Amino acid sequence: MSDLFNPQAADASVSGLLSPGPQELSDLLRGWRGSKPLLVCGGGTTSRCASDGHWTLDLRPGFETRSLVPAIPAIRIGGGCRMGEVLDHLATQGLTLPGGLSGLPGLGYVLTGGIGPLARTNGLAIDRLLQICGVWGNGDPFVLDRSDDRHWRALCGAAPFLGVVTEVSMATSPLRPLWIEQGSMPPADLPQRMLKAESSPDCESLQWHWAEDEQLRWLHVSQQPAASAVRIGGLHQLPSLSGAPSANERLHAEVIGLLGPAAATGWNDVMPALKRLMRSRPHPGCSLSAQQLGGATTLVPPQATAFVHRDAVWKPWITAMWPAGDLTLRARSLSWLEELWALLIPICPGVHLAQLHHHLPFHQRELRLAYGDHLEDLRDLKARLDPNGNLPAL
Ligand SMILES: Cc1cc2nc3c(=O)[nH]c(=O)nc-3n(C[C@H](O)[C@H](O)[C@H](O)COP(=O)(O)OP(=O)(O)OC[C@H]3O[C@@H](n4cnc5c(N)ncnc54)[C@H](O)[C@@H]3O)c2cc1C
């Protein structure tokens, strides 16, 4: 699967590739006798869409729907679409939806929550879902809407453990221009900058990327004109926060996403230790980034979806990187990630499970911190809907 965006997944020696169409998926899951779990590939951006010794269920060829629902401002999106293609398609109709910082991810972006630069006014991507269609891990097909509270809640944030989602319908909104500012700043300025962002109007958001010792890059997105800002047509034209990955070296990585409330003063307190850890990164590709949410995302009750950290205002994510095949540096980078995570836990106690890590020792801890009290109910559902563990363990 060398065409995958994620280099670790692209380099994997997979057991095989399955590309069923909508008619075959049910039978495939019902009768699956091969190695488990089956890995699902939507956009192909995470390390767990293909892996050594596993079969991958590739949704890209068979589930490419991208069609507007007539008369309702909604779009049907197939499990094989990338979000960038969806946003481009919508833009031609003067519409958009709450996309993220990149157009590369597929439906996994929506199913794991979907936090974007417009989240403070437009909500999370899951908050725009109108209908979810797919096949449970046991092979039973489903078509669900909000009227089925329990299953809806589980699918909105924990779908990858329970079923394969083949298509969703999402409410769209009118496309509006955005005003972008970008720059760099010394790490010492970060807490003050975050404090300012926390009290800014909901139509603005701050995201930052720290991958150098003494400078971090920031990207400010506003829905209102600003003299010093660059106007773009919408999220489909958003510039990259982190820049292009190194072309010289084949790099593998794991990413963990955290969630925390407004806490700029807490960031101030951890700054000395944070700077030390950033200076001791095992590889230059190891980084810490964050995006802002809050506003509209806090208005949905925590019990309505499996994205339970509705008080979150910041989503930092930690990237551990190493040259492909260098197991020593892999171990050092992952332990650096855990050290950084431990430092941030007091101010960011939640996890955003946007990437699955069922191959890493901290998977169970991530599940607890992602789903909290909801985890037991998800496990009950899993026992019924995926009793043979065709999909990743919960
Ligand atoms: C460059 C980049 C920018 C990003 N920016 C953001 C951002 O701004 N906000 C944000 O919230 N996240 C962001 N992410 C994280 C990303 O949205 C998640 O990692 C997401 O899960 C990736 O989805 P995918 O379909 O591309 O991944 P894949 O690797 O194809 O799949 C990811 C996981 O989701 C499961 N999955 C995928 N599709 C389905 C399906 N149809 N049914 C059931 N399970 C499925 C798979 O089992 C797999 O484990 C970003 C990631 C990248 C690489």
The ligand as an SDF file (V2000), in Angstrom:
LIG
                    3D

 53 58  0  0  0  0  0  0  0  0999 V2000
   -2.0360   16.1960    8.1530 C   0  0  0  0  0  0  0  0  0  0  0  0
   -3.0740   15.8740    9.1880 C   0  0  0  0  0  0  0  0  0  0  0  0
   -3.8560   16.8920    9.7300 C   0  0  0  0  0  0  0  0  0  0  0  0
   -4.8390   16.5940   10.6840 C   0  0  0  0  0  0  0  0  0  0  0  0
   -5.6000   17.6070   11.1840 N   0  0  0  0  0  0  0  0  0  0  0  0
   -6.5940   17.3150   12.0680 C   0  0  0  0  0  0  0  0  0  0  0  0
   -7.4430   18.3520   12.5530 C   0  0  0  0  0  0  0  0  0  0  0  0
   -7.2950   19.5170   12.2220 O   0  0  0  0  0  0  0  0  0  0  0  0
   -8.4210   17.9940   13.4150 N   0  0  0  0  0  0  0  0  0  0  0  0
   -8.6220   16.6960   13.8110 C   0  0  0  0  0  0  0  0  0  0  0  0
   -9.5590   16.4430   14.5730 O   0  0  0  0  0  0  0  0  0  0  0  0
   -7.8270   15.7070   13.3790 N   0  0  0  0  0  0  0  0  0  0  0  0
   -6.8210   15.9990   12.5230 C   0  0  0  0  0  0  0  0  0  0  0  0
   -6.0140   14.9900   12.0710 N   0  0  0  0  0  0  0  0  0  0  0  0
   -6.2000   13.6390   12.6100 C   0  0  0  0  0  0  0  0  0  0  0  0
   -7.0950   12.8110   11.6770 C   0  0  0  0  0  0  0  0  0  0  0  0
   -8.3190   13.4420   11.4600 O   0  0  0  0  0  0  0  0  0  0  0  0
   -7.3480   11.4510   12.3170 C   0  0  0  0  0  0  0  0  0  0  0  0
   -6.1330   10.8010   12.5510 O   0  0  0  0  0  0  0  0  0  0  0  0
   -8.2570   10.5570   11.4810 C   0  0  0  0  0  0  0  0  0  0  0  0
   -8.5900    9.3990   12.2170 O   0  0  0  0  0  0  0  0  0  0  0  0
   -7.6330   10.1670   10.1750 C   0  0  0  0  0  0  0  0  0  0  0  0
   -8.6110    9.5990    9.3660 O   0  0  0  0  0  0  0  0  0  0  0  0
   -8.2380    8.7670    8.0460 P   0  0  0  0  0  0  0  0  0  0  0  0
   -9.5240    8.2980    7.4600 O   0  0  0  0  0  0  0  0  0  0  0  0
   -7.3420    9.5630    7.1570 O   0  0  0  0  0  0  0  0  0  0  0  0
   -7.3150    7.6810    8.6490 O   0  0  0  0  0  0  0  0  0  0  0  0
   -7.0890    6.1290    8.4050 P   0  0  0  0  0  0  0  0  0  0  0  0
   -5.6490    5.9580    8.7540 O   0  0  0  0  0  0  0  0  0  0  0  0
   -7.5380    5.6880    7.0630 O   0  0  0  0  0  0  0  0  0  0  0  0
   -8.0050    5.4990    9.5280 O   0  0  0  0  0  0  0  0  0  0  0  0
   -7.8610    5.9510   10.8430 C   0  0  0  0  0  0  0  0  0  0  0  0
   -8.5650    5.0600   11.8090 C   0  0  0  0  0  0  0  0  0  0  0  0
   -9.9510    5.3000   11.7070 O   0  0  0  0  0  0  0  0  0  0  0  0
  -10.6190    4.1180   11.3730 C   0  0  0  0  0  0  0  0  0  0  0  0
  -11.4980    4.4090   10.2460 N   0  0  0  0  0  0  0  0  0  0  0  0
  -11.2520    5.1820    9.1680 C   0  0  0  0  0  0  0  0  0  0  0  0
  -12.3190    5.2170    8.3660 N   0  0  0  0  0  0  0  0  0  0  0  0
  -13.2550    4.4420    8.9520 C   0  0  0  0  0  0  0  0  0  0  0  0
  -14.5770    4.0720    8.6210 C   0  0  0  0  0  0  0  0  0  0  0  0
  -15.1510    4.5180    7.4950 N   0  0  0  0  0  0  0  0  0  0  0  0
  -15.2660    3.2550    9.4550 N   0  0  0  0  0  0  0  0  0  0  0  0
  -14.6850    2.7990   10.5960 C   0  0  0  0  0  0  0  0  0  0  0  0
  -13.4310    3.1140   10.9670 N   0  0  0  0  0  0  0  0  0  0  0  0
  -12.7290    3.9300   10.1500 C   0  0  0  0  0  0  0  0  0  0  0  0
   -9.5830    3.0790   11.0280 C   0  0  0  0  0  0  0  0  0  0  0  0
   -9.8450    1.8810   11.7420 O   0  0  0  0  0  0  0  0  0  0  0  0
   -8.2870    3.6450   11.4940 C   0  0  0  0  0  0  0  0  0  0  0  0
   -7.8290    3.0450   12.6580 O   0  0  0  0  0  0  0  0  0  0  0  0
   -5.0190   15.2530   11.1260 C   0  0  0  0  0  0  0  0  0  0  0  0
   -4.2220   14.2380   10.5860 C   0  0  0  0  0  0  0  0  0  0  0  0
   -3.2600   14.5490    9.6170 C   0  0  0  0  0  0  0  0  0  0  0  0
   -2.4310   13.4390    9.0580 C   0  0  0  0  0  0  0  0  0  0  0  0
  1  2  1  0
  2  3  1  0
  2 52  2  0
  3  4  2  0
  4  5  1  0
  4 50  1  0
  5  6  2  0
  6  7  1  0
  6 13  1  0
  7  8  2  0
  7  9  1  0
  9 10  1  0
 10 11  2  0
 10 12  1  0
 12 13  2  0
 13 14  1  0
 14 15  1  0
 14 50  1  0
 15 16  1  0
 16 17  1  0
 16 18  1  0
 18 19  1  0
 18 20  1  0
 20 21  1  0
 20 22  1  0
 22 23  1  0
 23 24  1  0
 24 25  2  0
 24 26  1  0
 24 27  1  0
 27 28  1  0
 28 29  2  0
 28 30  1  0
 28 31  1  0
 31 32  1  0
 32 33  1  0
 33 34  1  0
 33 48  1  0
 34 35  1  0
 35 36  1  0
 35 46  1  0
 36 37  1  0
 36 45  1  0
 37 38  2  0
 38 39  1  0
 39 40  1  0
 39 45  2  0
 40 41  1  0
 40 42  2  0
 42 43  1  0
 43 44  2  0
 44 45  1  0
 46 47  1  0
 46 48  1  0
 48 49  1  0
 50 51  2  0
 51 52  1  0
 52 53  1  0
M  END
$$$$
